[in-house]
Amino acid sequence: MCRLFCLLLFAVCSAQPAVSQVLRGFVTEVISGEPLEGVNVVLYGEGEISFGAATDSDGFYLLPRLTPGRYVLRTSYVGYVTYVDSLDIGPGQEIHQLDIALEEDEILLQQLTIVDNAGGSTTLLSAGTERITPAAIERVPMPEITADLSAYLATLPGVVLVGDQGGQFYVRGGEPTQNLVLLDGMLIYQPFHILSYYTAFPSEVLRSVDLHAGGFGPQFGGRISSVVDAWSRNGNSSQFAASGSVSPFLVGTHVEGPIVPGGRFTMIASARQSVVEDAAANVIGQDIPLLFHDLFAKVHGRPNQNGRVSFSAIKTYDRGRVGGTRGIGAPDEVRWWNDAVGGRYLFLPGNLPILAEFLMSWSGHTMQLGPSEDLIRTSSTSRINMEANVTHYSHRGDLHWGLFARSLTLESELGGLYQNLDLKTEYVTEAGIYAAPEFKLSPGTSISPGLRIHHFPSKSRLLFEPRLRAKTVLGDNELSAAAGLYHQELVGINDRRDAASVFTAWTAVPVGDIPRALHVIIGYRRALAEGVTIVTDAYYKRMSNLYIAEWTARPRLTTRLQQADGRVLGLDLRLEYSRAPYYAYINYGLASTEYEAMQSELVHWFNEVFYKFRPAHDRRHQINAMFSTSIYGFDVSLRWQFGSGRPFNRAYGFDGFLLMDGSVDVFTEAGERRVIYERPFNGVLPAYHRLDASVNRAFQIGFSRVTLQASVINVYDRANVFYLDVFTLERSDQLPLIPSVGIKVDLQ
């Protein structure tokens, strides 16, 4: 595969010259050097618009096929001073590169009455895809002073977090192991910390996050539910900056700045350590046996005008006991590690109107269950990834294509109370190519059909995945649609019958059909009035050949898998008000998820071999309301959540179990208690609702900005159930009312 990448690089560098004049470059913020997305770059000829483009997430723009003449260049972005320059385009074949740095317009920023896209508007939401900015994340109340992506994801109607512990999130009916989470192109296997308020990477280092809840394009694959594509900032190119924060939940710090004078090479790094096990536990007088930390670092450089290079690394650790005593003695402790390193090279060939991206990364994940000196189960997986993505630009549309190659290693050692020891090591290789032309039929109307060809040489499988996305604007109305076929070769084994069971083992699909899903999404957006927007998504997923843990009437993790089919129907509604100094929205989600499985042994229990059930994450109704404003220098945020009850497994009765593994004296050996389930997920837990609130106040002291925060999680102390212990039938609740104060200091 390395040879293929070298051939691709050679082909890009040695291709024929451009057939016309081209203008391209990067647009950045003048002080920080961070790229600006969505900047309008327009060429005016004789007072009329002749050519125009908008910058992408890297701040890159390209205007192809320019005709000779004299133009006026205008580069504009909300809140920034418009850049104006004259440009002469002569005859011949030439590529002009013009990098632009915009500076903030302080007066304009103060006069703005409508919150722009960078402030969290849903303008960038269409057919299951939403652009999430740091400003949108910061509005959501948190139990401590720094914002986190997790809090924002929890407000979305199609996202379900089963509790505030365990770090599991479900998107539109999909399992956590069916979500693809990327940071700077690096795969993050377990993206949430064990305390589900936090993701594995702090929002302070994030530049943007794209959530593809379904219908994602052919550049993504290997998962059948959703994609979270996060990109970090490059670091300040003109000056050093640092911050530190302290709260009863977390202490953290970050630093960024230029490595060499001139800002051609920059760095950014962060570190966070939880203190909830001691500080927050003392506040509420309740044991919170959860601990986690994360480290992140990135170096970014501009080696020349036509190239951008970066290297990123992340390391996380989580340890804790989720749930109660489990009815069989001391709670089992779970631990997991995420490790990832990666590099990215953004390349502009000197003679072509294209943008080429080369990515290489290694990701690893290890999860353990049980005491460190006597492990019950352990699972490890790692992935080496190489990929190249190329975009060809033209007036009538762009062509996106790329290729990839990966090598994976999966190791597991599974044992436990009700099973024999299971040892397994697997090696999986995969490679493929994709293409997605984007046709711009008219202003505001585009269609992008795509195809991904995914090959698994180690399994002798070749998969074809057609994709389609389309959008049109009709006056104040925006219609969008997406559809696609998706496959997943790797599956995660987890006993979802028990909400407190977070241990997951990764394995390749056994011989048979590969899990697949069909996505169909229709989106609609309309501006009802100044600052008032309504957005809706209707979606359908048909999932086939899912591999789920074998159903037994007794709780245990098993490596015996069975196939199941599923279907998901849903409707997401969002009404948003965005007019300074007020920002508010209300989300409503209606969803229905149903699985159907077949297992011959079930005839002994239920007199039938087929059974349908609602999985544990099937939450039919969700409401999220958020309000934020500024009053006399205080930033106030409120969030209220409601979720209808989720399914759970009711116990039918109990008996005893004694493992006959040799000479066993049945008169003296007591054995273990064993619970026997009723039909799968035939009970419904009580509804969930909670109010969170926070108040921030910032002060400027010399070169320091000091922010104080007071917050309350679960304001009216609602006793929200987390799960019912299947052995004791005792109820375990989520965290109660927790007051918190925090301080953050930013240095520049």
DAHU-V157672 format. One record per residue. N is the residue number from 0. RES is the residue in one letter. OMEGA is omega in radians with two decimals (none if undefined). Layout:
N_RES_OMEGA ; N_RES_OMEGA
This chain:
0_M_3.09 ; 1_C_3.12 ; 2_R_3.12 ; 3_L_3.13 ; 4_F_3.11 ; 5_C_3.10 ; 6_L_3.12 ; 7_L_3.13 ; 8_L_3.12 ; 9_F_-3.13 ; 10_A_-3.14 ; 11_V_-3.06 ; 12_C_-3.04 ; 13_S_-3.11 ; 14_A_-3.12 ; 15_Q_-3.11 ; 16_P_3.10 ; 17_A_-3.09 ; 18_V_3.14 ; 19_S_3.13 ; 20_Q_-3.12 ; 21_V_3.02 ; 22_L_-3.11 ; 23_R_3.11 ; 24_G_3.13 ; 25_F_3.07 ; 26_V_-3.10 ; 27_T_3.03 ; 28_E_-2.91 ; 29_V_-3.07 ; 30_I_-3.06 ; 31_S_-3.08 ; 32_G_-3.14 ; 33_E_3.12 ; 34_P_3.11 ; 35_L_-3.14 ; 36_E_3.09 ; 37_G_3.11 ; 38_V_3.10 ; 39_N_3.10 ; 40_V_-2.99 ; 41_V_3.02 ; 42_L_3.10 ; 43_Y_3.05 ; 44_G_-3.10 ; 45_E_3.04 ; 46_G_-3.14 ; 47_E_3.12 ; 48_I_3.13 ; 49_S_-3.12 ; 50_F_3.13 ; 51_G_3.11 ; 52_A_3.06 ; 53_A_-3.11 ; 54_T_3.10 ; 55_D_-3.07 ; 56_S_3.06 ; 57_D_-3.09 ; 58_G_-3.06 ; 59_F_3.03 ; 60_Y_3.09 ; 61_L_3.08 ; 62_L_-3.08 ; 63_P_2.99 ; 64_R_3.09 ; 65_L_3.07 ; 66_T_-3.14 ; 67_P_3.12 ; 68_G_3.12 ; 69_R_-3.05 ; 70_Y_2.96 ; 71_V_-3.13 ; 72_L_3.08 ; 73_R_3.10 ; 74_T_-3.02 ; 75_S_3.13 ; 76_Y_-3.08 ; 77_V_3.10 ; 78_G_-3.11 ; 79_Y_3.09 ; 80_V_-3.13 ; 81_T_3.12 ; 82_Y_-3.12 ; 83_V_3.13 ; 84_D_3.07 ; 85_S_-3.05 ; 86_L_3.08 ; 87_D_3.11 ; 88_I_-3.14 ; 89_G_3.11 ; 90_P_3.11 ; 91_G_-3.10 ; 92_Q_-3.05 ; 93_E_3.05 ; 94_I_3.09 ; 95_H_3.09 ; 96_Q_-3.13 ; 97_L_3.06 ; 98_D_-3.01 ; 99_I_3.06 ; 100_A_-3.13 ; 101_L_3.09 ; 102_E_-3.11 ; 103_E_3.05 ; 104_D_-3.05 ; 105_E_-3.13 ; 106_I_-3.14 ; 107_L_3.13 ; 108_L_-3.14 ; 109_Q_-3.09 ; 110_Q_-3.09 ; 111_L_3.11 ; 112_T_3.11 ; 113_I_3.10 ; 114_V_-3.07 ; 115_D_-3.08 ; 116_N_-3.11 ; 117_A_3.11 ; 118_G_3.03 ; 119_G_3.10 ; 120_S_3.14 ; 121_T_3.13 ; 122_T_-3.07 ; 123_L_3.12 ; 124_L_3.09 ; 125_S_3.02 ; 126_A_3.03 ; 127_G_-3.11 ; 128_T_3.13 ; 129_E_3.02 ; 130_R_-3.12 ; 131_I_-3.12 ; 132_T_3.08 ; 133_P_3.13 ; 134_A_3.10 ; 135_A_3.14 ; 136_I_-3.06 ; 137_E_-3.11 ; 138_R_-3.01 ; 139_V_-3.14 ; 140_P_3.12 ; 141_M_3.12 ; 142_P_3.07 ; 143_E_-2.82 ; 144_I_3.13 ; 145_T_3.14 ; 146_A_3.13 ; 147_D_-3.14 ; 148_L_-3.12 ; 149_S_-3.12 ; 150_A_3.13 ; 151_Y_3.13 ; 152_L_-3.12 ; 153_A_3.13 ; 154_T_-3.08 ; 155_L_-3.01 ; 156_P_-3.12 ; 157_G_-3.11 ; 158_V_-3.13 ; 159_V_2.94 ; 160_L_-3.02 ; 161_V_3.13 ; 162_G_3.13 ; 163_D_3.07 ; 164_Q_3.04 ; 165_G_3.07 ; 166_G_3.14 ; 167_Q_3.08 ; 168_F_-3.05 ; 169_Y_-3.10 ; 170_V_3.06 ; 171_R_3.04 ; 172_G_-3.12 ; 173_G_3.12 ; 174_E_3.08 ; 175_P_-3.13 ; 176_T_3.09 ; 177_Q_3.10 ; 178_N_3.07 ; 179_L_-3.12 ; 180_V_-3.08 ; 181_L_2.99 ; 182_L_-3.07 ; 183_D_3.14 ; 184_G_3.13 ; 185_M_3.11 ; 186_L_3.04 ; 187_I_-3.04 ; 188_Y_-3.12 ; 189_Q_-2.97 ; 190_P_3.12 ; 191_F_3.02 ; 192_H_-3.10 ; 193_I_2.92 ; 194_L_-2.88 ; 195_S_3.04 ; 196_Y_-2.96 ; 197_Y_2.96 ; 198_T_-3.07 ; 199_A_3.14 ; 200_F_-3.08 ; 201_P_3.14 ; 202_S_-3.12 ; 203_E_3.14 ; 204_V_-3.05 ; 205_L_3.01 ; 206_R_3.12 ; 207_S_3.09 ; 208_V_3.03 ; 209_D_3.04 ; 210_L_3.05 ; 211_H_-3.10 ; 212_A_3.11 ; 213_G_3.10 ; 214_G_-3.09 ; 215_F_-3.02 ; 216_G_-3.03 ; 217_P_3.07 ; 218_Q_3.10 ; 219_F_3.12 ; 220_G_3.13 ; 221_G_3.06 ; 222_R_-3.02 ; 223_I_-3.11 ; 224_S_-3.01 ; 225_S_3.10 ; 226_V_2.95 ; 227_V_-3.06 ; 228_D_-3.06 ; 229_A_3.11 ; 230_W_-3.10 ; 231_S_3.06 ; 232_R_-3.12 ; 233_N_-3.06 ; 234_G_-3.08 ; 235_N_-3.07 ; 236_S_-3.06 ; 237_S_-3.10 ; 238_Q_3.10 ; 239_F_3.09 ; 240_A_-3.14 ; 241_A_3.09 ; 242_S_3.06 ; 243_G_-3.11 ; 244_S_-3.14 ; 245_V_3.05 ; 246_S_3.11 ; 247_P_-3.13 ; 248_F_-2.91 ; 249_L_2.90 ; 250_V_-3.08 ; 251_G_3.11 ; 252_T_3.04 ; 253_H_3.13 ; 254_V_3.12 ; 255_E_3.11 ; 256_G_3.14 ; 257_P_3.08 ; 258_I_3.11 ; 259_V_3.11 ; 260_P_-3.12 ; 261_G_3.05 ; 262_G_3.11 ; 263_R_3.07 ; 264_F_-3.09 ; 265_T_3.11 ; 266_M_3.01 ; 267_I_-3.12 ; 268_A_3.12 ; 269_S_3.08 ; 270_A_3.12 ; 271_R_3.12 ; 272_Q_3.13 ; 273_S_3.04 ; 274_V_-3.07 ; 275_V_-3.10 ; 276_E_-3.14 ; 277_D_-3.00 ; 278_A_-3.09 ; 279_A_3.12 ; 280_A_3.10 ; 281_N_-3.14 ; 282_V_-3.06 ; 283_I_3.14 ; 284_G_-3.08 ; 285_Q_-3.12 ; 286_D_3.05 ; 287_I_-3.02 ; 288_P_-3.08 ; 289_L_3.14 ; 290_L_3.10 ; 291_F_2.99 ; 292_H_3.08 ; 293_D_3.12 ; 294_L_3.12 ; 295_F_3.09 ; 296_A_3.13 ; 297_K_3.03 ; 298_V_-3.12 ; 299_H_-3.11 ; 300_G_3.04 ; 301_R_-3.09 ; 302_P_3.08 ; 303_N_-3.07 ; 304_Q_-3.06 ; 305_N_-3.08 ; 306_G_3.02 ; 307_R_-3.11 ; 308_V_3.11 ; 309_S_3.07 ; 310_F_-3.10 ; 311_S_3.08 ; 312_A_3.12 ; 313_I_3.09 ; 314_K_3.13 ; 315_T_3.09 ; 316_Y_3.10 ; 317_D_3.11 ; 318_R_3.11 ; 319_G_3.05 ; 320_R_-3.11 ; 321_V_3.13 ; 322_G_-3.05 ; 323_G_-2.99 ; 324_T_3.14 ; 325_R_3.07 ; 326_G_-3.07 ; 327_I_3.12 ; 328_G_-3.08 ; 329_A_3.11 ; 330_P_3.07 ; 331_D_3.12 ; 332_E_3.11 ; 333_V_3.12 ; 334_R_3.00 ; 335_W_3.13 ; 336_W_2.91 ; 337_N_3.04 ; 338_D_3.11 ; 339_A_3.02 ; 340_V_-3.12 ; 341_G_3.09 ; 342_G_-3.13 ; 343_R_3.09 ; 344_Y_3.10 ; 345_L_-2.94 ; 346_F_3.06 ; 347_L_3.10 ; 348_P_-3.05 ; 349_G_-3.04 ; 350_N_-3.10 ; 351_L_3.06 ; 352_P_-3.11 ; 353_I_3.03 ; 354_L_-3.12 ; 355_A_3.14 ; 356_E_3.11 ; 357_F_-3.11 ; 358_L_3.03 ; 359_M_-3.09 ; 360_S_2.98 ; 361_W_3.12 ; 362_S_3.11 ; 363_G_-3.14 ; 364_H_3.08 ; 365_T_3.09 ; 366_M_-3.13 ; 367_Q_3.08 ; 368_L_3.11 ; 369_G_3.13 ; 370_P_-3.08 ; 371_S_-3.13 ; 372_E_-3.12 ; 373_D_-3.05 ; 374_L_3.06 ; 375_I_-3.12 ; 376_R_3.03 ; 377_T_3.13 ; 378_S_3.13 ; 379_S_3.07 ; 380_T_3.11 ; 381_S_-3.12 ; 382_R_2.96 ; 383_I_-3.03 ; 384_N_3.00 ; 385_M_3.12 ; 386_E_3.09 ; 387_A_3.14 ; 388_N_-3.06 ; 389_V_3.07 ; 390_T_3.03 ; 391_H_-3.07 ; 392_Y_3.02 ; 393_S_-3.10 ; 394_H_-3.02 ; 395_R_3.13 ; 396_G_3.14 ; 397_D_3.08 ; 398_L_3.09 ; 399_H_3.08 ; 400_W_-3.13 ; 401_G_3.08 ; 402_L_-3.05 ; 403_F_3.05 ; 404_A_-3.09 ; 405_R_3.05 ; 406_S_-3.07 ; 407_L_3.05 ; 408_T_-3.12 ; 409_L_3.13 ; 410_E_3.12 ; 411_S_3.09 ; 412_E_-2.97 ; 413_L_3.06 ; 414_G_3.13 ; 415_G_-3.00 ; 416_L_-3.00 ; 417_Y_-3.11 ; 418_Q_3.05 ; 419_N_-3.12 ; 420_L_-3.14 ; 421_D_3.14 ; 422_L_-3.10 ; 423_K_2.99 ; 424_T_-3.10 ; 425_E_3.06 ; 426_Y_-3.10 ; 427_V_3.02 ; 428_T_3.11 ; 429_E_3.13 ; 430_A_3.14 ; 431_G_-3.12 ; 432_I_3.10 ; 433_Y_3.06 ; 434_A_-3.13 ; 435_A_3.04 ; 436_P_3.10 ; 437_E_-3.11 ; 438_F_3.11 ; 439_K_-3.02 ; 440_L_3.12 ; 441_S_3.09 ; 442_P_3.14 ; 443_G_-3.12 ; 444_T_3.13 ; 445_S_3.08 ; 446_I_-3.06 ; 447_S_2.99 ; 448_P_-3.11 ; 449_G_3.11 ; 450_L_3.06 ; 451_R_3.07 ; 452_I_-3.01 ; 453_H_-3.09 ; 454_H_3.07 ; 455_F_-3.12 ; 456_P_-3.11 ; 457_S_-3.13 ; 458_K_-3.12 ; 459_S_-3.14 ; 460_R_3.10 ; 461_L_-3.04 ; 462_L_3.07 ; 463_F_-3.07 ; 464_E_3.07 ; 465_P_3.12 ; 466_R_3.12 ; 467_L_3.01 ; 468_R_-3.12 ; 469_A_3.14 ; 470_K_3.05 ; 471_T_3.13 ; 472_V_3.13 ; 473_L_-3.09 ; 474_G_3.11 ; 475_D_-3.08 ; 476_N_3.05 ; 477_E_3.11 ; 478_L_3.12 ; 479_S_-3.14 ; 480_A_3.11 ; 481_A_3.09 ; 482_A_3.14 ; 483_G_3.07 ; 484_L_-3.02 ; 485_Y_3.10 ; 486_H_3.11 ; 487_Q_-3.09 ; 488_E_-3.13 ; 489_L_3.14 ; 490_V_3.09 ; 491_G_3.13 ; 492_I_3.14 ; 493_N_3.11 ; 494_D_-3.09 ; 495_R_3.08 ; 496_R_-3.07 ; 497_D_-3.08 ; 498_A_-3.10 ; 499_A_3.14 ; 500_S_-3.11 ; 501_V_3.13 ; 502_F_-3.13 ; 503_T_3.08 ; 504_A_3.13 ; 505_W_3.11 ; 506_T_3.05 ; 507_A_3.12 ; 508_V_3.10 ; 509_P_-3.13 ; 510_V_-3.08 ; 511_G_-3.10 ; 512_D_3.13 ; 513_I_3.07 ; 514_P_-3.14 ; 515_R_-3.13 ; 516_A_3.03 ; 517_L_3.13 ; 518_H_3.00 ; 519_V_-3.08 ; 520_I_3.03 ; 521_I_-3.10 ; 522_G_3.13 ; 523_Y_3.12 ; 524_R_3.13 ; 525_R_3.01 ; 526_A_-3.07 ; 527_L_3.14 ; 528_A_-3.14 ; 529_E_3.13 ; 530_G_-3.12 ; 531_V_-3.07 ; 532_T_3.03 ; 533_I_-3.14 ; 534_V_3.10 ; 535_T_3.08 ; 536_D_2.97 ; 537_A_-3.04 ; 538_Y_3.13 ; 539_Y_3.06 ; 540_K_3.01 ; 541_R_-3.09 ; 542_M_-3.11 ; 543_S_3.06 ; 544_N_3.06 ; 545_L_3.08 ; 546_Y_3.12 ; 547_I_3.12 ; 548_A_3.13 ; 549_E_3.11 ; 550_W_3.00 ; 551_T_3.12 ; 552_A_3.14 ; 553_R_-3.10 ; 554_P_3.05 ; 555_R_2.97 ; 556_L_-3.12 ; 557_T_3.08 ; 558_T_3.04 ; 559_R_-3.05 ; 560_L_3.02 ; 561_Q_-3.13 ; 562_Q_3.13 ; 563_A_3.02 ; 564_D_-3.13 ; 565_G_3.02 ; 566_R_-3.11 ; 567_V_3.03 ; 568_L_-3.12 ; 569_G_3.08 ; 570_L_3.09 ; 571_D_3.10 ; 572_L_3.13 ; 573_R_3.05 ; 574_L_-3.00 ; 575_E_3.03 ; 576_Y_-3.02 ; 577_S_3.13 ; 578_R_-3.04 ; 579_A_0.10 ; 580_P_-3.06 ; 581_Y_3.04 ; 582_Y_-3.11 ; 583_A_2.98 ; 584_Y_3.03 ; 585_I_3.13 ; 586_N_3.01 ; 587_Y_3.11 ; 588_G_3.05 ; 589_L_-3.06 ; 590_A_3.07 ; 591_S_3.13 ; 592_T_-3.12 ; 593_E_3.07 ; 594_Y_3.00 ; 595_E_-3.08 ; 596_A_3.11 ; 597_M_3.13 ; 598_Q_-3.01 ; 599_S_-3.09 ; 600_E_-3.07 ; 601_L_3.14 ; 602_V_3.12 ; 603_H_-3.11 ; 604_W_-2.97 ; 605_F_3.14 ; 606_N_3.08 ; 607_E_-3.10 ; 608_V_3.07 ; 609_F_3.07 ; 610_Y_3.07 ; 611_K_-3.14 ; 612_F_2.99 ; 613_R_3.13 ; 614_P_-3.00 ; 615_A_-3.11 ; 616_H_-3.11 ; 617_D_3.08 ; 618_R_-3.01 ; 619_R_-3.06 ; 620_H_3.06 ; 621_Q_3.06 ; 622_I_3.05 ; 623_N_3.11 ; 624_A_-3.11 ; 625_M_3.13 ; 626_F_3.07 ; 627_S_3.13 ; 628_T_3.06 ; 629_S_-3.11 ; 630_I_3.10 ; 631_Y_3.09 ; 632_G_3.11 ; 633_F_3.05 ; 634_D_-3.07 ; 635_V_3.12 ; 636_S_3.09 ; 637_L_3.05 ; 638_R_3.07 ; 639_W_-3.12 ; 640_Q_3.02 ; 641_F_3.06 ; 642_G_3.10 ; 643_S_-3.05 ; 644_G_3.11 ; 645_R_3.10 ; 646_P_3.01 ; 647_F_-3.10 ; 648_N_3.08 ; 649_R_3.14 ; 650_A_3.11 ; 651_Y_-3.14 ; 652_G_-3.08 ; 653_F_2.97 ; 654_D_3.13 ; 655_G_-3.13 ; 656_F_3.11 ; 657_L_-3.10 ; 658_L_-3.12 ; 659_M_-3.10 ; 660_D_-3.12 ; 661_G_3.11 ; 662_S_-3.08 ; 663_V_3.09 ; 664_D_-3.06 ; 665_V_3.14 ; 666_F_-3.10 ; 667_T_3.13 ; 668_E_-3.07 ; 669_A_-3.09 ; 670_G_-3.10 ; 671_E_3.03 ; 672_R_3.14 ; 673_R_3.14 ; 674_V_3.11 ; 675_I_-3.08 ; 676_Y_2.89 ; 677_E_3.09 ; 678_R_-3.05 ; 679_P_2.99 ; 680_F_-3.09 ; 681_N_3.08 ; 682_G_3.13 ; 683_V_3.12 ; 684_L_3.07 ; 685_P_3.13 ; 686_A_-3.11 ; 687_Y_2.97 ; 688_H_-3.02 ; 689_R_3.06 ; 690_L_3.07 ; 691_D_-3.13 ; 692_A_3.08 ; 693_S_3.09 ; 694_V_3.13 ; 695_N_3.05 ; 696_R_-3.10 ; 697_A_3.12 ; 698_F_3.05 ; 699_Q_-3.14 ; 700_I_-3.09 ; 701_G_3.11 ; 702_F_-3.09 ; 703_S_3.01 ; 704_R_-3.09 ; 705_V_3.13 ; 706_T_3.07 ; 707_L_-3.14 ; 708_Q_2.94 ; 709_A_-3.09 ; 710_S_3.06 ; 711_V_3.05 ; 712_I_-3.11 ; 713_N_-2.98 ; 714_V_-3.09 ; 715_Y_2.97 ; 716_D_3.10 ; 717_R_3.10 ; 718_A_-3.14 ; 719_N_-3.08 ; 720_V_3.05 ; 721_F_3.08 ; 722_Y_3.02 ; 723_L_3.13 ; 724_D_-3.05 ; 725_V_-3.13 ; 726_F_-3.07 ; 727_T_-3.05 ; 728_L_3.08 ; 729_E_-3.08 ; 730_R_3.05 ; 731_S_-3.07 ; 732_D_3.02 ; 733_Q_-3.03 ; 734_L_-3.13 ; 735_P_3.05 ; 736_L_3.14 ; 737_I_3.01 ; 738_P_-3.10 ; 739_S_3.00 ; 740_V_-3.12 ; 741_G_3.11 ; 742_I_3.09 ; 743_K_3.14 ; 744_V_3.07 ; 745_D_-3.12 ; 746_L_3.08 ; 747_Q_none
